[in-house]
Amino acid sequence: MMSRQPFYQVGKLLRFYIKREYVKLFTWLTGLVVTTVAVALALSGIYQSDQERQMMAETMENPAMKALIGRGFGIDHYTNGAMFSHEMLLMTMIVVAVMSILLVNRLTRQDEESQQLELLLALPIGRLAPSLSAIALLVITNVLLAITTTVSLTLLQIESINFLGSLSYGLALASSGIFFGAVTLLTAQLSNNQRGAMMLSYLVLGMSYIVRAVGDAGDLWLSFLSPLGILQETQAFVNNYFWPQLIILIFSTVIMVFSMRLREKRDLGSGLLADKKGKNKASGFLKTTPGFILSLQKVPLLSWAVAMLLIGLSYGSVLGDLELFLTENEIIQQIIGSANDVSLTEQFIAIILKVMAIISTIPMLMVFHRLKSEEAKGRLDHLLARPISRVRVYSWYVIISLISSIVLLSLGIFSLAGAGVYVLDTSIDFWTLVQANLVYLPAMWVVLSIMAVLYGLIGKLESLAWLYLLFSFMTIYLGDLLEFPDWLMAVSPFYWVPELPVEVFNVWPLITLTVIAGGLITLGSLGFIVRDVGQS
């Protein structure tokens, strides 16, 4: 009977998923809506006159900023709505995509890997009921986001932020989430483990951003090869188009149907992408603690290495157009100025370098967080049962995380500097750009130390480090724009890093950040020695 009814008991399973996930989803939705409302209010309060908004529009309409946050619409008449959408739509779509990727990955491949899905399928439910329930919860979550965003923005009654524009904006966010959730459902069929499925989904998201960045900064047709680029064409609060959302939702539906067909044909616990055949004998390096840890991280680190190279090249390639744009635009020269003999190009480069540092922090945290994952799955007990001390395991995870931060940040900055120096006709040389980015390493290590000390001492709440990183990004992205107070900006470690090549190099903040990071990591190791592993 159930073979003829593959979706049997979808409703009951959906209710089960809602009960399981509602706290996480409520937190995500609340954070997104509150941030959206706060930014809309702040922007309308800070830039109150048409002249102030037009001055802001001039500063944003350059190749580098187009690559970073997307093309603007309604630039000639930069209303509150046009400015808000320009500043927030792309980045919020990315955050919504991450939320959806995590949700679908938890409900599909992660449940399958932990054998929870096998237990569910032992009950009288259809074979495809879990996948359809995951899709249903994905759609419900993103529709709720669209509704709450639309209603919240409309109720603000800010000039030019009307219902139709808010609806267009909210549906763009929902479409982004549904699309990348559908992609995750597909990658869950391709990979045989949840980590691989999630990495493939993030790879699609990253490539979507890079392709859009290159297209927005130069060849516009490339932007239409990216779902993020297509959704930008909603032109929320300007023309309020709805065809981009429709196109993305159609693609999402096709991906979902195709994924369901693949799920129907593959065996539980398997993936359609064949695993690479392993060696008959382990190498001597694999038998060591660092070798074993690196073997677990090899594919994600290689993927991030390629991503950092592409991100660096995409940002570096637009610097030549940026310099030409700034040189020819007298209005921007009057707005920004050039204090202390610092060129306008260098000021924009300083912003890009901060963003590169934030991006490089993500894989560093992922490397260390694997230690928590190994403990949660009970595999750390097997490792510690051998003649290996806890300090050794903890220390090697920290060391590999630190090395990965240096290598990945270097790859990104070397590619950016190489492409940038090639296209720039200024006094900025290759090593100046490299040094300007490497000074962010101590700030990145502070974020790592937050995760390390929380995990080491109590074995949980280490995910707060991700929130801390998100907060740091918000201070970089919106801090100056929304005029955050200095005390709030100072909470982020990136605030204390000298913004080379704009500012004068000062080694003392870097030493202080390094000492703080070292102290917290050491404290975490002491806690890891004495606490019960697997009991957190």
LOVODO-797739 format. One record per residue (C-alpha): x, y, z. Coordinates in pm, whole numbers, padded with zeros to 5 digits, always signed. Example, Ala and Ser with C-alpha at 12.3 -4.5 7.8 and 13.67 -1.06 7.14 Angstrom:
BEGIN
+01230-00450+00780+01367-00106+00714
end
This chain:
BEGIN
+00000+00000+00000+00273+00246+00098+00463+00172-00223+00155+00304-00406+00134+00599-00164+00486+00743-00142+00360+01054+00040+00154+00871+00303+00137+01054+00641+00302+01373+00510+00077+01587+00729+00170+01411+01053+00539+01416+00965+00519+01787+00883+00369+01858+01225+00651+01658+01382+00911+01861+01191+00744+02187+01295+00756+02086+01664+01121+01994+01623+01234+02303+01437+01005+02585+01550+01248+02736+01804+01531+02764+01551+01302+02893+01280+01136+03145+01511+01482+03275+01605+01584+03305+01239+01262+03479+01132+01260+03716+01428+01621+03814+01369+01565+03874+00999+01248+04081+01042+01383+04286+01334+01704+04362+01143+01507+04457+00833+01281+04695+01025+01571+04845+01223+01773+04919+00909+01472+05070+00729+01405+05301+01024+01771+05393+01064+01827+05474+00697+01517+05693+00676+01622+05872+00994+01982+05937+00892+01924+06033+00527+01619+06256+00556+01658+06487+00257+01669+06411-00115+02011+06574-00136+02159+06345+00130+02019+06037-00040+02149+06146-00380+02494+06196-00233+02477+05842-00094+02362+05713-00434+02668+05863-00598+02902+05686-00357+02731+05349-00415+02722+05367-00794+03072+05234-00866+03204+04896-00986+03342+04783-00650+03023+04855-00458+02816+04697-00734+03025+04382-00697+02989+04392-00320+02618+04469-00267+02466+04463-00615+02334+04712-00867+02113+04994-00753+01785+05096-00915+01618+05434-00905+01959+05597-00864+01843+05920-01029+01566+05949-00770+01711+05769-00469+01411+05733-00241+01409+05572+00102+01276+05252-00052+01531+05244-00333+01817+05304-00089+01690+05040+00154+01651+04777-00117+01992+04860-00263+02164+04825+00073+01980+04523+00210+01823+04299-00054+02128+04105-00172+02283+04044+00169+01949+03949+00322+01881+03704+00038+02214+03537+00117+02127+03507+00487+01785+03361+00399+01957+03116+00164+02187+03003+00447+01885+02955+00675+01712+02740+00413+02024+02536+00338+02067+02453+00706+01698+02366+00746+01673+02129+00450+02010+01971+00526+01899+01895+00883+01572+01738+00771+01721+01527+00492+02084+01423+00476+02166+01490+00842+01869+01280+00960+01972+01012+00715+02333+01009+00832+02232+00985+01199+01992+00694+01122+01693+00898+01242+01539+00878+00896+01570+00500+00901+01371+00493+01225+01103+00716+01072+01074+00499+00762+01023+00196+00984+00690+00354+01077+00386+00344+00845+00486+00646+00635+00553+00684+00264+00903+00659+00124+00898+01018-00001+00702+01163+00291+01014+01295+00473+01139+01477+00163+00799+01629+00087+00757+01732+00451+01097+01903+00438+00989+02090+00123+00660+02189+00286+00834+02327+00595+01082+02510+00373+00800+02677+00180+00599+02757+00495+00903+02916+00660+00986+03136+00363+00624+03234+00302+00599+03340+00667+00915+03544+00618+00766+03713+00311+00440+03791+00493+00600+03926+00812+00853+04130+00615+00583+04277+00391+00353+04365+00680+00634+04504+00899+00776+04731+00629+00430+04852+00527+00334+04938+00886+00643+05160+00919+00472+05410+00685+00803+05541+00559+00777+05750+00246+00823+05535-00071+00828+05209+00132+00477+05103+00033+00286+04774+00032+00363+04677-00329+00735+04741-00286+00739+04558+00046+00563+04261-00114+00814+04254-00399+01100+04271-00149+00953+04001+00077+00882+03764-00212+01240+03808-00337+01368+03693+00003+01129+03397+00007+01222+03299-00350+01590+03300-00259+01527+03076+00040+01307+02832-00152+01554+02809-00441+01859+02731-00230+01651+02497-00014+01561+02311-00334+01928+02301-00430+02006+02149-00089+01741+01882-00144+01923+01797-00468+02270+01790-00311+02130+01563-00038+02070+01305-00312+02411+01354-00469+02635+01333-00162+02640+01043+00081+02699+01261+00389+02549+01579+00530+02875+01770+00525+02926+01705+00155+02566+01798+00077+02598+02124+00267+02931+02210+00104+02781+02157-00243+02490+02385-00152+02723+02655-00023+02930+02615-00338+02624+02692-00550+02546+02993-00328+02904+03116-00347+02921+03079-00725+02588+03259-00755+02733+03553-00563+03059+03557-00762+02889+03534-01102+02651+03813-01000+02941+04026-00873+03131+03997-01201+02815+04066-01398+02706+04367-01194+03052+04521-01210+03102+04465-01582+02927+04224-01818+02565+04259-01712+02446+03944-01892+02641+03732-01642+02415+03853-01362+02122+03675-01527+02306+03344-01488+02282+03383-01111+01959+03339-00912+02072+03627-00691+02125+03843-00999+01781+03755-01135+01610+03834-00804+01779+04175-00796+01571+04258-01101+01262+04278-00881+01369+04642-00839+01176+04659-00513+01037+05004-00423+01125+05129-00774+00945+04927-01044+00830+04635-00826+00859+04357-01083+00738+04007-00993+00863+03807-01292+01205+03739-01132+01042+03568-00833+00821+03366-01066+01119+03247-01272+01314+03142-00961+01011+02962-00815+00963+02770-01142+01328+02663-01138+01290+02568-00771+00990+02349-00850+01178+02171-01128+01474+02106-00897+01244+01974-00624+01062+01734-00859+01392+01611-01000+01532+01564-00649+01227+01363-00544+01275+01133-00842+01637+01080-00744+01537+01010-00384+01288+00751-00503+01556+00563-00695+01856+00571-00460+01916+00354-00156+01890+00498+00193+02231+00607+00320+02388+00624-00024+02467+00909-00260+02454+00928-00638+02805+01072-00658+03046+00782-00620+03302+00809-00343+03665+00814-00440+03820+00474-00390+04046+00482-00086+04396+00342-00053+04453-00013+00067+04693+00109+00334+04695+00432+00530+04996+00658+00491+05221+00732+00783+05089+01089+00799+04727+00970+00817+04815+00772+01128+04915+01092+01308+04668+01318+01488+04705+01615+01246+04696+01380+00947+04371+01223+01065+04212+01563+01132+04318+01698+00792+04179+01390+00618+03837+01477+00764+03868+01838+00645+04035+01786+00307+03737+01833+00075+03586+02136+00256+03925+02309+00275+03998+02250-00093+03653+02384-00180+03712+02695+00028+04055+02741-00129+03899+02752-00476+03625+02984-00348+03874+03229-00196+04074+03238-00520+03762+03316-00720+03640+03579-00473+03980+03749-00475+03998+03749-00854+03644+03882-00891+03705+04171-00650+04052+04244-00785+03937+04254-01146+03697+04545-01083+03952+04770-00915+04066+04916-01247+03710+05018-01337+03671+05153-00985+03976+05377-01017+03856+05512-01352+03508+05573-01210+03638+05760-00905+03878+05967-01112+03604+06086-01345+03334+06142-01081+03386+06483-00921+03076+06448-00701+03216+06146-00520+03551+06320-00479+03370+06603-00301+03164+06364-00086+03440+06130+00029+03736+06360+00008+04092+06238+00028+04221+06293+00377+04586+06249+00462+04684+06193+00099+04481+05871+00088+04328+05801-00252+03961+05722-00299+04057+05385-00444+04248+05295-00128+03945+05381+00086+03726+05143-00112+03998+04875-00105+04001+04893+00276+03630+04802+00280+03681+04507+00044+03971+04374+00253+03754+04368+00566+03489+04169+00384+03755+03924+00262+03870+03874+00621+03515+03804+00740+03464+03547+00464+03794+03376+00550+03683+03339+00912+03399+03106+00812+03609+02803+00706+03838+02853+01006+03541+02817+01241+03410+02520+01042+03741+02337+01088+03734+02373+01466+03361+02301+01489+03432+01955+01346+03567+01866+01693+03223+01935+01840+03063+01731+01562+03291+01435+01633+03200+01450+02002+02827+01474+01933+02839+01166+01710+03035+00965+01967+03342+00926+01748+03566+01138+01969+03545+00871+02240+03709+00620+02006+03993+00862+01935+04052+00944+02301+04046+00572+02387+04383+00548+02215+04702+00675+02381+04624+01034+02277+04574+01313+02529+04283+01554+02516+04521+01847+02499+04682+01700+02190+04350+01658+02009+04224+02005+02111+04557+02169+02025+04577+02014+01680+04225+02127+01593+04323+02479+01700+04653+02468+01508+04491+02342+01189+04219+02608+01223+04484+02879+01259+04685+02747+00964+04372+02729+00750+04295+03094+00831+04643+03199+00718+04640+02990+00401+04286+03074+00289+04315+03445+00363+04648+03448+00179+04495+03276-00124+04217+03531-00136+04442+03831-00094+04712+03704-00333+04453+03660-00606+04294+03998-00527+04632+04172-00513+04752+04004-00831+04442+04099-01027+04424+04442-00863+04783+04543-00931+04743+04426-01290+04445+04656-01354+04535+04946-01124+04746+05238-01235+04836+05373-00890+05115+05365-00636+04952+05069-00457+05185+04773-00497+05129+04401-00455+05281+04368-00107+05091+04669+00026+04764+04493-00053+04889+04166+00097+04998+04332+00423+04672+04529+00440+04475+04204+00451+04702+03988+00669+04669+04234+00959+04315+04097+01008+04445+03756+01118+04453+03843+01493+04090+03960+01476+03992+03635+01305+04172+03438+01578+03972+03619+01847+03650+03490+01687+03801+03139+01684+03899+03173+02049+03536+03252+02141+03429+02921+01989+03724+02736+02145+03669+02862+02500+03295+02794+02494+03346+02445+02359+03636+02369+02590+03474+02490+02911+03113+02380+02875+03093+02181+02552+02804+02385+02415+02703+02736+02310+03007+02738+02080+02768+02840+01801+02757+03185+01961+03084+03243+01777+02884+03243+01454+02658+03515+01593+02966+03710+01698+03102+03683+01344+02766+03794+01203+02766+04091+01440+03119+04181+01326+03004+04172+00966+02707+04396+01048+02938+04654+01206+03154+04652+00893+02864+04654+00648+02623+04887+00827+02824+05046+01108+02927+05365+00932+02611+05381+00724+02381+05365+01028+02623+05559+01250+02668+05289+01516+02817+05430+01839+03189+05369+01891+03132+05148+02196+02918+04912+01990+03166+04905+01703+03445+04833+01952+03283+04502+02052+03400+04360+01719+03770+04262+01705+03786+04389+01346+03723+04742+01475+04070+04749+01633+04261+04646+01322+04433+04935+01139+04266+04983+00800+04566+04965+00572+04645+05127+00334+04422+05410+00465+04550+05426+00825+04898+05419+00971+05013+05073+01080+05001+05018+01458+05124+04685+01591+04989+04714+01946+04621+04640+01871+04732+04332+01680+04947+04213+01970+04659+04273+02212+04414+04078+01995+04663+03792+01960+04717+03776+02337+04340+03774+02399+04294+03494+02146+04580+03294+02296+04445+03338+02648+04093+03226+02559+04219+02926+02362+04439+02822+02656+04146+02859+02895+03939+02642+02665+04204+02370+02662+04210+02363+03043+03833+02321+03048+03846+02047+02785+04089+01848+03000+03857+01824+03299+03502+01823+03161+03308+01511+03067+03330+01446+02695+02996+01354+02543+02802+01478+02845+02746+01840+02734
end
